[in-house]
Amino acid sequence: MRRARWLLAISATLVLAPSVAWAYLDPGTGSYFLQTAAAVLFGGLLAIKLFWKQIKGLFRRGRGEKTKGLSGEG
């Protein structure tokens, strides 16, 4: 039953999709994608930097060491 639904969905998508797409990507689109990729990368690096002690603490909890939280208590 599940396989039949997927097959129907894929078939409907292929039948209803146009065979020719008259799409246009201007030169600014590439730089927008690069900016988005850079923002995701640097945002992830910042999040890792801000939460590094908590991330490290997740792996050290089994060894009996206490980790300090964001408030400095612990």
C-alpha distances in whole Angstrom, upper triangle without the diagonal:
4,5,5,6,9,10,11,13,14,15,17,19,20,21,22,24,28,29,32,33,36,36,40,40,44,46,45,41,42,44,42,39,42,43,40,39,43,42,39,41,44,42,41,44,46,43,43,47,47,45,46,48,45,43,46,46,42,43,46,46,45,49,50,52,52,50,52,49,50,53,55,54,53
4,5,5,6,9,10,11,13,14,16,17,19,20,21,23,26,28,31,31,34,34,37,37,41,42,42,38,39,41,39,36,39,40,36,36,39,39,35,37,40,39,37,40,42,39,40,44,44,42,43,45,42,39,42,42,39,40,43,42,42,46,47,48,48,47,48,46,47,49,51,51,50
4,5,5,6,9,10,11,12,14,15,17,18,20,21,25,25,29,29,33,33,36,36,40,41,41,37,38,40,38,35,38,39,36,35,39,39,36,37,41,39,37,40,42,40,40,44,45,43,44,46,43,40,43,44,40,41,44,44,44,47,49,50,50,49,50,48,48,51,53,53,52
4,5,5,6,9,10,10,12,14,15,16,18,20,23,24,28,28,32,32,35,36,40,42,42,38,39,41,39,37,39,41,38,37,41,41,38,39,43,41,40,43,45,43,43,47,47,45,47,49,46,43,46,47,43,44,48,47,47,51,52,53,53,52,53,51,51,54,56,56,55
4,5,5,6,9,10,10,12,14,15,16,18,22,23,26,27,30,30,33,34,38,40,39,36,36,39,37,34,37,38,35,35,38,38,35,37,40,39,37,41,42,40,41,45,45,43,44,47,44,41,44,45,42,43,46,46,46,49,51,52,51,50,51,48,48,51,53,53,53
4,5,5,6,8,10,11,12,14,15,16,20,21,24,24,28,28,31,31,35,37,37,33,33,36,34,31,34,35,32,32,35,35,32,34,38,36,35,38,40,38,38,42,42,41,42,44,42,39,42,43,40,41,44,44,44,47,49,50,50,48,49,47,47,50,52,52,51
4,5,5,6,8,10,11,12,14,15,19,20,23,24,27,28,31,32,35,37,38,34,34,37,35,33,36,37,34,34,37,37,35,37,40,39,37,41,43,41,41,45,46,44,45,48,45,42,45,46,43,44,47,47,47,51,52,53,53,51,52,50,50,53,55,55,55
4,6,5,6,9,10,10,12,14,17,19,22,23,27,27,30,31,35,38,38,34,35,38,36,33,36,38,35,35,38,38,36,38,41,40,39,42,44,42,43,46,47,45,47,49,46,44,47,48,45,46,49,49,49,53,54,55,55,53,54,51,51,54,56,57,56
4,5,5,6,9,10,11,12,16,17,20,21,24,24,27,28,32,34,34,31,32,34,32,30,33,34,31,31,35,35,32,34,38,36,35,39,40,39,40,43,43,42,44,46,43,41,44,45,42,43,47,47,47,51,52,52,52,50,51,48,48,51,53,54,53
4,5,5,6,9,10,10,14,15,18,19,22,22,26,27,30,32,33,29,30,33,31,28,31,33,30,30,34,34,31,33,37,36,35,38,40,38,39,43,43,42,43,46,44,41,44,45,42,43,47,47,47,50,52,53,52,50,51,49,48,51,53,54,54
4,5,5,6,9,10,13,14,17,19,22,23,27,28,32,34,35,31,32,35,33,31,34,36,33,33,37,37,35,37,40,39,38,41,43,42,43,46,47,46,47,50,47,45,48,49,46,47,51,51,51,54,56,56,56,54,55,52,52,55,57,58,58
4,5,5,6,8,12,14,17,18,21,22,25,27,31,33,33,30,31,34,32,30,34,35,32,33,37,36,34,37,40,39,38,41,43,42,43,46,47,46,47,50,47,45,48,50,46,48,51,51,52,55,57,57,56,54,55,52,51,55,57,58,57
4,6,5,6,10,11,14,15,18,18,22,23,27,30,30,26,28,31,29,27,30,31,29,29,33,33,31,33,36,35,35,38,40,39,40,43,44,43,44,47,45,43,46,47,44,45,49,49,50,53,55,55,54,52,52,50,49,52,54,55,55
4,6,5,8,9,12,13,17,18,22,23,27,29,30,27,28,31,29,27,30,32,30,30,34,34,32,34,38,37,36,40,42,41,42,45,46,45,46,49,47,45,48,49,46,47,51,51,52,55,57,57,56,54,55,52,51,55,57,58,58
4,6,8,9,13,14,18,19,23,25,29,31,32,29,30,34,32,30,33,35,33,33,37,37,36,38,41,40,40,43,45,44,45,48,49,48,50,53,50,48,51,53,50,51,54,55,55,58,60,60,60,57,58,55,54,58,60,61,61
4,6,9,12,13,16,17,21,23,27,30,30,27,29,32,30,28,32,33,31,32,35,35,34,36,39,39,38,42,43,42,44,47,47,47,49,51,49,47,50,52,49,50,54,54,55,58,60,59,59,56,57,54,53,56,58,59,59
4,6,9,9,13,14,17,19,23,26,27,23,25,28,27,25,28,30,28,29,32,33,31,34,37,36,36,39,41,40,41,44,45,45,46,49,47,45,48,50,47,48,52,53,54,56,58,58,57,55,55,52,51,54,57,58,58
4,6,7,10,12,15,18,22,25,26,23,24,28,26,25,29,30,29,29,33,34,32,35,38,37,38,41,42,42,43,46,47,47,48,52,50,47,51,52,50,51,55,55,56,59,61,60,60,57,57,55,53,56,59,60,60
4,7,10,12,16,18,22,25,26,23,25,28,27,26,29,31,30,30,34,34,33,35,38,38,38,41,43,43,44,47,48,48,49,53,51,48,51,53,51,52,55,56,57,60,62,61,61,58,59,56,55,58,60,62,62
4,6,9,12,15,19,22,23,21,22,26,25,24,27,29,28,29,32,33,32,34,37,37,38,40,42,42,44,46,47,48,49,52,51,49,51,54,51,52,56,57,58,60,62,62,61,58,59,56,55,58,60,62,62
4,6,9,12,15,18,20,17,19,22,22,21,24,26,25,26,29,30,29,31,34,34,35,38,39,39,41,43,44,45,46,50,48,46,49,51,49,50,54,55,56,58,60,59,59,56,56,53,52,55,57,59,59
4,7,10,13,16,18,16,18,21,21,20,24,25,25,26,29,30,30,32,34,35,36,38,40,40,42,44,45,46,47,51,49,47,50,53,51,52,55,56,58,60,62,61,60,57,57,54,52,55,58,60,60
4,7,10,13,15,12,15,18,17,17,20,22,21,22,25,26,26,28,31,31,32,35,36,36,38,40,41,42,44,47,46,44,47,49,47,49,52,53,55,57,59,58,57,54,53,51,49,52,54,56,57
4,6,10,11,10,12,15,15,15,18,20,19,21,24,24,25,27,29,30,31,33,35,35,37,39,40,41,43,46,46,44,46,49,47,48,52,53,55,57,59,57,56,53,53,50,48,51,53,56,56
4,7,8,6,8,11,11,11,14,16,16,18,20,21,22,24,26,26,28,30,31,32,34,36,37,38,39,43,42,40,43,46,44,46,49,50,52,54,56,54,53,50,49,47,45,48,50,53,53
4,5,6,8,10,10,12,14,15,16,18,20,21,22,24,26,26,28,30,31,32,34,36,37,39,40,44,43,41,44,47,46,47,50,51,53,55,57,55,54,51,50,47,45,48,50,53,54
4,5,6,7,9,11,12,13,15,16,18,19,21,22,24,25,27,28,29,31,33,34,35,37,38,42,42,40,42,45,44,45,48,50,52,54,55,53,53,49,48,46,44,47,49,52,53
4,6,5,6,9,10,11,12,14,15,16,18,20,21,22,24,26,27,28,30,31,32,34,36,39,39,38,40,43,42,43,46,48,50,52,53,51,50,46,46,43,41,44,46,48,50
4,5,5,6,9,10,11,12,14,15,17,18,20,21,23,24,26,27,29,30,31,33,34,38,37,36,38,41,40,41,44,46,48,50,51,49,48,45,44,42,40,43,45,47,48
4,5,5,6,9,10,11,12,14,16,17,18,20,21,23,24,26,27,29,30,32,33,36,36,34,37,40,39,39,43,44,46,48,50,48,47,44,43,41,39,42,44,47,47
4,5,5,6,9,10,10,12,14,15,16,18,20,21,22,24,26,27,28,30,31,35,35,33,35,38,38,39,41,43,45,47,48,46,45,42,41,39,37,40,42,44,46
4,5,5,6,9,10,10,12,14,15,16,18,20,21,22,24,26,27,28,30,33,33,31,34,37,36,37,40,42,44,46,47,45,44,40,40,37,35,38,40,43,44
4,5,5,6,9,10,11,12,14,15,17,18,20,21,23,24,26,27,28,32,31,29,32,35,34,35,38,40,42,43,45,43,42,39,38,36,34,37,39,42,43
4,5,5,6,9,10,10,12,14,15,16,18,20,21,22,24,26,27,30,30,28,31,34,33,34,37,39,41,42,44,42,41,38,37,35,33,36,38,41,41
4,5,5,6,9,10,10,12,14,15,16,18,20,21,22,24,25,29,29,27,30,33,32,33,36,38,40,41,43,41,40,36,35,33,31,34,36,38,40
4,5,5,6,9,10,10,12,14,15,16,18,20,21,22,24,27,27,25,28,31,30,31,34,36,38,40,41,39,38,34,34,31,29,32,34,37,38
4,5,5,6,9,10,11,12,14,15,17,18,20,21,22,26,26,24,26,29,28,29,32,34,36,37,39,37,36,33,33,31,29,32,34,36,37
4,5,5,6,8,10,11,12,14,15,16,18,20,21,24,25,23,25,28,28,29,31,33,36,37,38,36,35,32,31,29,27,31,32,35,36
4,5,5,6,8,10,10,12,14,15,16,18,19,23,23,22,24,27,26,28,30,32,35,36,37,35,34,30,29,27,25,28,30,32,33
4,6,5,6,9,10,10,12,14,15,16,18,21,21,19,22,24,24,25,28,29,32,33,35,33,32,28,28,26,24,27,29,31,32
4,6,5,6,9,10,11,12,14,16,16,20,20,18,20,23,23,24,26,28,30,32,33,31,30,27,27,25,23,27,28,31,31
4,5,5,6,9,10,10,12,14,15,19,19,18,20,23,23,24,26,28,31,32,33,30,29,26,25,24,22,25,26,29,30
4,5,5,6,9,10,11,12,14,17,17,16,19,21,21,23,25,27,29,31,32,29,28,24,23,21,19,23,24,27,28
4,5,5,6,9,10,11,12,15,15,13,16,19,18,19,22,24,26,28,29,27,26,22,22,20,19,22,23,26,26
4,5,5,6,9,10,10,14,15,13,15,18,18,19,21,23,26,27,28,26,25,21,21,20,18,22,22,25,26
4,5,5,6,9,10,13,14,13,15,18,18,20,22,23,26,27,28,25,24,20,19,18,16,19,20,23,24
4,5,5,6,8,11,11,10,13,15,16,18,20,21,24,25,26,23,22,18,17,15,13,17,18,21,22
4,6,5,5,9,9,8,10,13,13,15,17,18,21,22,23,21,20,16,16,15,14,18,18,21,21
4,6,5,9,10,10,11,14,15,16,18,20,23,23,24,21,20,16,15,14,13,16,17,19,20
4,6,8,9,10,12,13,15,17,18,19,22,23,23,20,18,15,13,12,10,13,14,17,18
4,6,5,6,9,10,11,13,15,16,19,20,20,17,16,12,11,10,9,12,13,15,16
4,5,5,6,8,10,11,12,14,17,18,18,16,15,11,11,11,11,14,14,16,16
4,5,5,6,9,10,10,12,15,15,15,12,11,8,8,8,9,12,11,13,12
4,5,5,6,9,10,10,14,15,15,12,11,7,8,7,8,12,12,13,12
4,5,5,7,9,11,13,15,16,14,13,10,11,11,12,16,15,16,15
4,5,6,6,9,12,12,13,11,11,9,11,12,13,16,15,16,15
4,5,5,6,9,10,10,8,8,6,9,9,12,15,13,14,12
4,6,6,8,10,11,10,10,9,12,12,14,17,16,16,14
4,6,7,9,11,10,11,11,14,15,17,20,19,19,16
4,5,6,7,6,8,8,12,14,17,19,17,17,14
4,5,6,6,7,8,12,13,16,18,17,16,13
4,6,8,10,12,15,17,20,22,20,19,16
4,6,9,11,15,17,21,22,20,19,16
4,7,10,13,16,19,20,18,16,13
4,7,10,13,16,17,15,14,10
4,7,10,13,14,11,10,7
4,6,10,11,9,9,6
4,7,8,5,6,5
4,5,5,6,7
4,6,8,10
4,6,9
4,7
4
